[in-house]
Amino acid sequence: MCDRSTRAGPGGYRGRVTAYAAVVLAGGAARRMGGRDKPAVPVHGRPMRDLVLAAVADAVPRVLVGPGGALPADVLVTREEPAGGGPVAATSAGLALLGPGTAVVALLAADLPLLTRPVVGVLLDALAAGSGPAADGVCLVDDRGRRQSLCGVWRVPALRAALDRVATRRLQAGALAGASMRELLGELTVREVAWSAAGPPPWFDCDTDSDVRRAEEWTR
């Protein structure tokens, strides 16, 4: 269920959401990059997962789901069950490390090297804004109008409830391997934000070596 689409630039964050957690998904197979550890691939000398974690440096906690590597001491690391089970299973594993009082989470792919803290701030602001029923989540849409579900912020209770629904439909708790994000989010109210500011698009994810080169060109 889609709420509406808005356009935003980098100046939208006004502090209306001041506490949030972050879950960064880093367990994909990266078949188009030879199966190597894609989030560890550097853009301008820094692994992509480090750049994403830096964009949520003020989140508490920060959780990485996937291979860890050298990470800041405050970053919690876990794996989806089974390993390689897909983004819904990884989302469940990440949320399992959040405290019961955590209300908002940034749910992000680990291959978003152009993401920045001001962009996360715009999403947090958009989650709190608007009239009518509150949105369950907010995510960016790309230049073709496609929703980037793993570049967004979400209300934790709504995500937990959605995970329970998926598990129930699949007959047993924990049976989340192979489920799609579309299945997970299909019954949620999602506010879409089209990024209108100049400069590199923060929703740009790197699936190929060509994408990595393009990201580096954008940030020169």
Solvent accessible surface area in square Angstrom, and as a share of the most:
residue,aa,sasa,rsa
1,M,135,0.60
2,C,67,0.40
3,D,48,0.25
4,R,99,0.36
5,S,70,0.45
6,T,36,0.21
7,R,170,0.62
8,A,19,0.15
9,G,24,0.23
10,P,81,0.51
11,G,69,0.67
12,G,19,0.18
13,Y,77,0.29
14,R,160,0.58
15,G,31,0.30
16,R,116,0.42
17,V,19,0.11
18,T,113,0.66
19,A,80,0.62
20,Y,10,0.04
21,A,0,0.00
22,A,0,0.00
23,V,0,0.00
24,V,0,0.00
25,L,16,0.08
26,A,4,0.03
27,G,18,0.17
28,G,63,0.60
29,A,52,0.40
30,A,15,0.11
31,R,204,0.75
32,R,169,0.62
33,M,5,0.02
34,G,75,0.72
35,G,49,0.47
36,R,112,0.41
37,D,57,0.30
38,K,30,0.13
39,P,8,0.05
40,A,33,0.26
41,V,16,0.09
42,P,69,0.44
43,V,5,0.03
44,H,97,0.43
45,G,66,0.63
46,R,114,0.42
47,P,39,0.24
48,M,0,0.00
49,R,18,0.06
50,D,32,0.17
51,L,32,0.16
52,V,0,0.00
53,L,3,0.01
54,A,44,0.34
55,A,3,0.03
56,V,0,0.00
57,A,65,0.50
58,D,77,0.40
59,A,3,0.03
60,V,118,0.68
61,P,31,0.19
62,R,19,0.07
63,V,0,0.00
64,L,0,0.00
65,V,0,0.00
66,G,1,0.01
67,P,56,0.35
68,G,16,0.15
69,G,63,0.61
70,A,100,0.77
71,L,38,0.19
72,P,63,0.39
73,A,114,0.89
74,D,78,0.40
75,V,13,0.07
76,L,74,0.37
77,V,74,0.42
78,T,31,0.18
79,R,103,0.38
80,E,5,0.02
81,E,138,0.62
82,P,70,0.44
83,A,69,0.53
84,G,56,0.54
85,G,7,0.07
86,G,26,0.25
87,P,49,0.31
88,V,0,0.00
89,A,6,0.04
90,A,5,0.04
91,T,0,0.00
92,S,36,0.23
93,A,17,0.14
94,G,0,0.00
95,L,2,0.01
96,A,76,0.59
97,L,72,0.36
98,L,12,0.06
99,G,34,0.33
100,P,148,0.93
101,G,74,0.71
102,T,26,0.15
103,A,63,0.49
104,V,9,0.05
105,V,0,0.00
106,A,0,0.00
107,L,0,0.00
108,L,1,0.00
109,A,16,0.13
110,A,3,0.02
111,D,11,0.05
112,L,5,0.03
113,P,11,0.07
114,L,12,0.06
115,L,7,0.03
116,T,62,0.36
117,R,60,0.22
118,P,71,0.45
119,V,8,0.05
120,V,1,0.00
121,G,0,0.00
122,V,4,0.03
123,L,1,0.00
124,L,0,0.00
125,D,9,0.05
126,A,15,0.12
127,L,2,0.01
128,A,45,0.35
129,A,31,0.24
130,G,49,0.47
131,S,100,0.65
132,G,64,0.62
133,P,118,0.74
134,A,70,0.54
135,A,0,0.00
136,D,32,0.17
137,G,0,0.00
138,V,0,0.00
139,C,0,0.00
140,L,0,0.00
141,V,8,0.04
142,D,10,0.05
143,D,115,0.60
144,R,184,0.67
145,G,52,0.50
146,R,131,0.48
147,R,75,0.27
148,Q,38,0.17
149,S,21,0.14
150,L,40,0.20
151,C,1,0.01
152,G,0,0.00
153,V,0,0.00
154,W,0,0.00
155,R,71,0.26
156,V,2,0.01
157,P,87,0.55
158,A,18,0.14
159,L,0,0.00
160,R,85,0.31
161,A,44,0.34
162,A,1,0.01
163,L,14,0.07
164,D,93,0.48
165,R,79,0.29
166,V,0,0.00
167,A,12,0.09
168,T,102,0.60
169,R,116,0.42
170,R,85,0.31
171,L,166,0.82
172,Q,118,0.53
173,A,98,0.76
174,G,56,0.54
175,A,24,0.18
176,L,11,0.05
177,A,41,0.32
178,G,63,0.61
179,A,3,0.02
180,S,55,0.36
181,M,22,0.10
182,R,210,0.77
183,E,53,0.24
184,L,2,0.01
185,L,3,0.02
186,G,39,0.38
187,E,98,0.44
188,L,6,0.03
189,T,28,0.16
190,V,0,0.00
191,R,4,0.02
192,E,27,0.12
193,V,1,0.00
194,A,13,0.10
195,W,32,0.11
196,S,60,0.39
197,A,27,0.21
198,A,106,0.82
199,G,52,0.50
200,P,50,0.32
201,P,17,0.10
202,P,2,0.01
203,W,32,0.11
204,F,15,0.06
205,D,49,0.25
206,C,0,0.00
207,D,37,0.19
208,T,33,0.19
209,D,60,0.31
210,S,64,0.41
211,D,31,0.16
212,V,13,0.08
213,R,141,0.52
214,R,124,0.45
215,A,0,0.00
216,E,43,0.19
217,E,102,0.46
218,W,79,0.28
219,T,62,0.36
220,R,212,0.77
